[in-house]
C-alpha cells in the first residue's frame, strides 16, 4: 500500500501503436509511445491502481502506479582489466608518468 506523499513511479501509454505517425521507422511504429515518470502520490493507492502524482516541478500526471520509492539499479558493469592498462598508458603519454 502506497500512502499519500510517497515518492512513486507511474506508467502511461501516451499513444497506441496505431495512433503513431507514419513518418517513424517501421519498428518504432509497431510499439506504443510510453511514459514513465516519478512524483509524489496525491492519494493512498496500491500497485496497479490508476493514480495522480505531482512531479518535483509541480506538474500533475496520471498513470498506473508501478513502484514505490523507485531507485536506480543500473551500473557501469564489471571491471575491464584492459582499461586499467590503457589508463596507465594514457597517463604516461599525456603526463609523462603514472599518477
C-alpha positions in Angstrom: 0.0 0.0 0.0 1.4 3.4 -1.0 0.5 6.4 1.1 -0.3 10.0 0.0 3.0 11.8 -0.3 5.1 8.7 -1.1 7.7 9.1 -3.9 6.4 6.8 -6.7 6.8 5.9 -10.3 3.9 5.7 -12.8 3.5 4.3 -16.3 1.2 5.6 -19.0 0.6 4.8 -22.7 0.6 8.2 -24.5 -0.2 6.9 -28.0 -1.2 3.4 -29.1 0.9 1.9 -31.9 -1.9 2.5 -34.4 -2.1 6.2 -33.4 1.5 7.0 -34.1 2.6 8.9 -37.2 3.6 7.1 -40.3 6.8 9.1 -40.5 8.5 6.9 -37.9 10.8 4.0 -38.6 8.8 0.8 -39.2 9.9 -0.9 -35.9 9.1 2.2 -33.9 5.6 2.5 -35.5 4.8 -1.0 -34.2 5.1 -0.1 -30.5 3.1 2.4 -28.3 4.6 5.6 -27.1 5.0 5.1 -23.3 5.8 7.4 -20.4 7.4 6.5 -17.0 7.6 9.4 -14.6 8.2 9.9 -10.9 6.5 12.2 -8.3 4.6 12.4 -5.1 1.5 10.4 -4.8 -1.6 12.6 -4.2 -3.8 9.8 -2.6 -3.4 6.4 -1.0 -3.2 3.6 -3.6 -1.9 0.1 -4.4 0.4 -1.1 -7.1 -1.6 -1.3 -10.3 -4.1 1.5 -9.4 -4.6 4.5 -11.7 -3.2 7.4 -9.7 -2.3 11.1 -9.9 1.1 12.4 -8.9 2.8 15.7 -8.6 6.3 15.9 -10.0 9.1 17.8 -8.4 8.4 20.8 -10.7 4.7 20.8 -9.8 3.4 19.1 -12.9 0.4 16.8 -12.3 0.3 13.4 -14.2 -1.9 10.4 -14.1 -0.9 6.8 -14.8 -0.7 3.3 -13.4 1.3 3.0 -10.1 4.2 0.7 -10.7 6.7 1.3 -7.9 7.0 3.0 -4.5 10.3 4.6 -3.6 11.9 3.9 -7.0 15.7 4.0 -7.3 18.4 3.5 -10.0 19.6 -0.1 -10.4 22.0 0.4 -13.3 25.8 0.4 -13.1 28.7 0.6 -15.4 29.4 -3.1 -15.5 32.3 -5.1 -14.2 36.0 -4.1 -14.2 37.7 -4.3 -17.6 41.4 -5.0 -16.9 42.4 -3.8 -20.4 41.0 -0.3 -19.5 43.4 -0.2 -16.4 46.3 -0.8 -18.7 45.1 1.8 -21.1 44.7 4.3 -18.2 48.4 3.8 -17.3 49.5 4.2 -21.0 47.5 7.4 -21.5 48.9 8.9 -18.3 52.4 8.2 -19.4 51.8 9.8 -22.8 49.9 12.8 -21.5 51.6 13.5 -18.2 55.0 11.9 -18.6 54.4 9.2 -16.0 51.9 7.3 -13.9 49.9 9.3 -11.5 
